Amino acid sequence: MSLVLATAQRAFDAVPLYRALYGRRPERVEDVPFISASAFHRAQRPLDVITTPDGLRGVVPAFSRHGRRLPVAVLESEEEWRLRRDRLHHALSVLDATPAPSRRYAIVTDDSSGPFASDISNFLAWDRTACSIVFVWDSPQRVETALAAVSPDIVLVAGAAALVPRLTKAGRKLVACVPVDGAPDDFLYLDRLLVSDEMFVMGAAPVNEAAYRFDPRSVIAEIDPATGRLAVTTLAFNCFALVRYCLDLPVDPRPTDRDVHARL
């Protein structure tokens, strides 16, 4: 049995929204539809999108708190919180930026992406990795002064894309957090984290590579053949499930197997 089908069956059995979407328990992977954010409007109440309120840990912060596409909050359990932390760790390891006590991080962010940046900082703290958050309030010079005081080995930029060209001149390792509904190819000359409101950090691509790498332990990446967009399925969920959920990342209007491997 495919992992997508097994996950869809678990979602149908445990989540009211997926029972409403599917109508009947899928028996073949072809029976599992690709869905989008609009499907979540069918939820009658907040609890319809999760398995159970027991064991809830909190809410996944959106990359930009002013622009979430999903009409519901992404709730998570303790186990899903750990999987989210593992995805970040996997993505950073792809970029040769694995958290370690000997490394110092800084995150340059704005008010909109502040909660997202704070969650990254908290995850790094679990790895005993120092991380400072530098907010962009007025002038780029203040950001540069703050970074000089912190002296980080690795700088993540989240929500302050306008500063990227200036920060690349500082000689530090720079990682751009690129939202799926933005322009992911704009920063091919940098290491990149692919992020979304629904999944936090999803994957990573090293400098000059167009292909993003995902953690196969927690997510399956596909292409919706009807739209050519990236679709994800979250594995090992026990609270909030995404099954063949399409994101605003165009892969190819008429994808082939070769495109899947080249792009994802």
C-alpha positions in Angstrom: 0.0 0.0 0.0 1.3 3.5 -0.9 2.1 5.9 2.0 -0.3 8.4 0.5 -3.2 6.0 0.5 -2.4 4.8 4.0 -2.3 8.4 5.2 -5.6 9.2 3.4 -7.3 6.2 5.0 -6.1 7.3 8.5 -7.3 10.8 7.8 -10.7 9.5 6.7 -11.0 7.4 9.8 -9.9 10.1 12.3 -10.7 13.6 10.9 -14.2 14.7 10.2 -13.2 17.1 7.4 -11.6 14.3 5.4 -14.7 12.1 5.8 -16.7 15.0 4.3 -14.2 15.6 1.5 -13.9 11.9 0.5 -17.4 10.7 1.0 -16.1 7.1 1.3 -12.9 5.5 2.5 -10.4 5.5 -0.4 -9.3 2.1 -1.5 -6.9 3.1 -4.2 -4.4 5.9 -4.4 -6.3 7.2 -7.4 -9.3 7.7 -5.1 -7.4 10.3 -3.1 -8.0 13.8 -4.5 -5.6 16.7 -4.6 -7.1 19.5 -2.4 -6.3 23.2 -1.7 -6.9 25.6 1.1 -10.5 26.2 0.0 -11.3 22.6 1.1 -10.9 23.6 4.7 -13.9 26.0 4.4 -16.0 22.9 4.6 -15.2 22.5 8.2 -18.2 23.2 10.3 -16.2 23.8 13.5 -12.6 24.1 14.5 -12.4 20.5 15.8 -13.5 19.1 12.4 -9.9 19.6 11.1 -8.1 17.6 13.8 -8.3 14.0 15.1 -8.9 15.0 18.8 -8.3 17.9 21.1 -6.5 15.6 23.5 -2.8 16.3 23.7 -2.8 19.6 21.8 0.5 21.5 22.2 -0.2 24.7 20.4 -0.5 26.4 17.0 2.0 26.4 14.2 3.0 30.1 13.5 2.4 31.3 9.9 5.4 32.6 8.0 3.6 36.0 7.7 0.9 36.6 10.3 -0.7 39.1 7.9 -1.3 36.7 5.0 -2.2 33.1 6.0 -4.1 31.3 3.2 -5.5 28.5 5.3 -8.9 29.5 6.8 -8.1 27.5 10.0 -5.3 27.5 12.6 -2.8 24.7 12.2 -2.9 22.9 15.5 -0.3 20.4 16.5 0.4 17.8 19.1 3.7 17.2 21.0 4.7 14.5 18.4 3.9 16.8 15.5 5.9 19.6 17.2 8.9 17.2 17.3 8.4 16.2 13.6 8.4 19.9 12.8 11.7 20.4 14.7 13.1 17.4 12.8 12.1 18.9 9.5 14.0 22.1 10.4 17.0 20.0 11.5 17.0 18.0 8.3 16.7 21.2 6.2 19.6 22.9 7.9 21.8 19.7 7.6 21.1 19.8 3.8 22.6 23.4 3.8 25.6 22.3 6.0 24.2 24.4 8.8 23.4 21.7 11.3 22.7 23.2 14.8 25.6 22.7 17.2 26.8 24.4 20.5 29.8 25.7 18.6 27.7 27.6 16.1 26.0 30.9 16.6 22.9 31.9 14.6 21.1 35.1 14.0 17.7 35.6 12.4 17.0 38.9 10.6 13.2 39.4 10.5 10.4 41.9 10.5 7.3 42.3 12.6 5.2 40.1 10.3 7.5 37.1 10.5 8.5 37.6 14.1 6.5 34.6 15.5 8.0 32.4 12.8 11.5 33.5 13.6 10.9 33.0 17.4 9.9 29.4 16.7 13.1 28.8 14.8 15.1 30.3 17.7 13.3 28.1 20.2 14.0 25.0 18.1 17.7 25.9 17.9 17.8 26.3 21.7 16.8 22.6 22.0 20.0 21.8 20.2 21.9 24.1 22.6 22.6 26.5 19.7 22.8 30.2 20.4 20.4 32.3 18.2 19.7 36.0 18.3 16.8 37.7 16.6 17.5 41.0 14.8 14.3 43.0 13.9 14.3 45.3 11.0 12.7 48.5 12.3 14.1 51.5 10.4 17.6 51.4 8.8 19.7 48.7 7.4 22.7 50.2 9.2 21.1 49.2 12.6 20.7 45.6 11.4 24.4 45.5 10.3 25.4 47.0 13.7 23.4 44.4 15.6 24.9 41.6 13.5 28.4 42.9 14.1 27.7 42.8 17.9 26.4 39.2 17.7 29.0 38.0 15.2 26.9 35.0 14.0 28.3 32.1 11.9 25.0 31.7 10.1 22.4 34.4 9.3 18.8 33.4 8.4 16.6 36.0 6.7 12.9 35.6 7.3 10.5 38.2 6.0 13.1 40.9 5.3 13.9 40.0 1.7 14.8 43.5 0.7 17.9 43.3 2.9 19.3 40.1 1.3 21.5 41.8 -1.4 23.0 44.0 1.3 23.6 41.2 3.7 25.3 39.0 1.1 28.2 41.4 1.2 29.0 40.8 4.8 30.8 37.5 4.1 28.7 35.4 6.5 26.8 32.2 5.5 23.4 33.5 4.5 20.2 31.4 4.4 17.0 32.9 2.9 13.6 31.7 4.1 11.6 31.5 0.9 7.7 31.2 1.1 6.1 28.8 -1.4 3.7 31.6 -2.5 6.6 34.0 -3.2 9.2 33.7 -5.9 11.4 30.7 -4.8 13.8 31.0 -7.7 14.8 34.6 -6.8 17.5 33.5 -4.4 19.2 30.7 -6.4 22.5 32.3 -5.5 21.8 31.6 -1.8 21.2 28.6 0.5 17.4 28.5 0.9 14.8 27.1 3.3 11.4 26.5 1.6 8.7 27.6 4.1 4.9 27.7 4.2 2.2 28.8 6.6 0.9 25.2 6.8 4.1 23.3 7.4 6.7 25.9 8.8 10.0 24.8 7.3 9.4 22.2 4.5 12.7 21.6 2.8 16.0 23.1 1.7 18.0 23.8 -1.5 21.7 24.6 -1.5 23.1 27.5 -3.4 22.7 27.3 -7.2 20.4 24.3 -6.9 16.8 24.6 -8.1 15.7 21.3 -6.5 14.4 21.3 -2.9 15.1 18.3 -0.6 12.4 17.1 1.8 12.6 15.0 4.9 11.1 11.6 3.7 10.3 10.7 7.3 7.6 13.3 7.7 6.5 14.5 4.2 5.7 13.2 0.8 6.1 15.6 -2.1 4.1 15.1 -5.3 3.0 17.2 -8.3 -0.7 17.7 -8.9 -1.1 16.6 -12.6 -4.0 19.0 -13.1 -2.3 22.2 -12.0 1.5 21.4 -12.0 1.7 22.5 -8.4 3.5 21.1 -5.4 1.3 18.9 -3.2 2.4 17.6 0.2 1.2 14.8 2.5 2.2 14.8 6.1 3.2 11.5 7.5 2.8 10.2 11.1 0.2 12.9 12.0 -1.9 12.4 15.1 -3.7 15.7 15.2 -3.6 17.8 12.0 -3.4 16.1 8.6 -2.5 17.4 5.2 -3.2 14.9 2.4 -2.3 15.8 -1.2 -2.5 19.4 -0.2 -1.6 21.7 -3.0 0.7 24.7 -2.3 1.3 27.8 -4.4 4.5 26.5 -5.8 4.3 25.9 -9.6 6.6 23.1 -10.6 5.7 22.6 -14.3 2.5 23.1 -16.2 2.8 19.7 -17.8 5.0 17.7 -15.4 6.7 14.5 -16.3 8.5 12.0 -14.1 11.8 13.7 -15.0 10.4 17.0 -13.8 9.4 15.6 -10.5 12.9 14.4 -9.8 14.6 17.5 -11.2 12.4 20.0 -9.3 11.6 18.3 -6.1 
